[in-house]
């Protein structure tokens, strides 16, 4: 079931998102507001509020599971019917003569429900995604899409990002950006140019789109998502520039959620993964590193095994695959992957990565 996108509602969320992003770095970050929604209501009556609460909780489930079709899961039906049980608080606001109820849901209660229903959980530490877009119209030809030229479009994109829980950033497109990401390179979806142009923004993921008007009512878009050494190409079609742009961001959120969501089929068999972090030179470093690892949704425990000089060794208990765990650790800018120098003995045997003989090695920056 596709995500319903109300332009007016998305623009309202865009204003909140813009304020929040103003104080956050363009990198992996804890996404705020995942458990808060605004729902339009015709009145302040309890019946209207109950219906809005059910709709709002479904939207929260989309954000925290990363699954935009989660509302069609029959397991969720009885939960949505009792959505008011999970509300922490609510208030009413009026915008442009439209009454809204602002709902805040209990994060712990929602997360517990996700586990009980055996749904995926997308932790709130999510990759900051930098979006570059170029457009080719029948009348105007080819050009770079700039925020100041298309404020409503970018407002819709930021609103959708809030709905999906995906932190988005857009280049300012000053002379520096134009030099590092010229229109030709953007249209060609040149990954090298994107890497160079993105240095100033330090994104975790880069999304490039070329949006082509093929007729008066038909648009096509080609998208490329680059993240963590992998590239994902996908297409979109629609009847407007806005539609194919929204579809691109929506699909990017789908791909990233698939990569980072903790799934129930990942759980069951736990393992200990040893991690060695060098460069831990102060108690503040020690506290920050251990607090981060202990707070990961993919890690059930993070036990300190040894502190030797500036090296900290921990055992992480996890049911997540090693590759997925490494993806998550890569989201923290303070953890820089060190050279893998696991010992190989005379027989050619190499200790498994993450073992005591060959731990995951990082340096703390």
Secondary structure, DSSP 4 states (H G I P E B T S, - for coil): -PPP--HHHHHHHHHHHHHHHTTS-SSSEEPTTTTEEEEE-SSS-HHHHHHHHHHHHHHHHHHHH--TTGGG-HHHHHHHHTGGGGEEEEEEEEETTEEEEEEEE-HHHHHHHHHHTT--B--SEE--EEEEEEEEETTTEEEE--TTT-HHHHHHHHHHHHHHT--EEE----HHHHHHS-HHHHHTT-HHHHHHHTTTT--SEEEEEEEEEEETTEEEEEEEEEETTEEEEEEEEESSHHHHHHHHHHHHHHHHHHHH-B-GGG-SS-EEEEEEEE---SHHHHHHHHHHHHT-TTEEEEEEEEEETTEEEEEEEE-S-HHHHHHHHTT-TTEEEPP----B-TT--BPPTTSSSS-EEEEE-
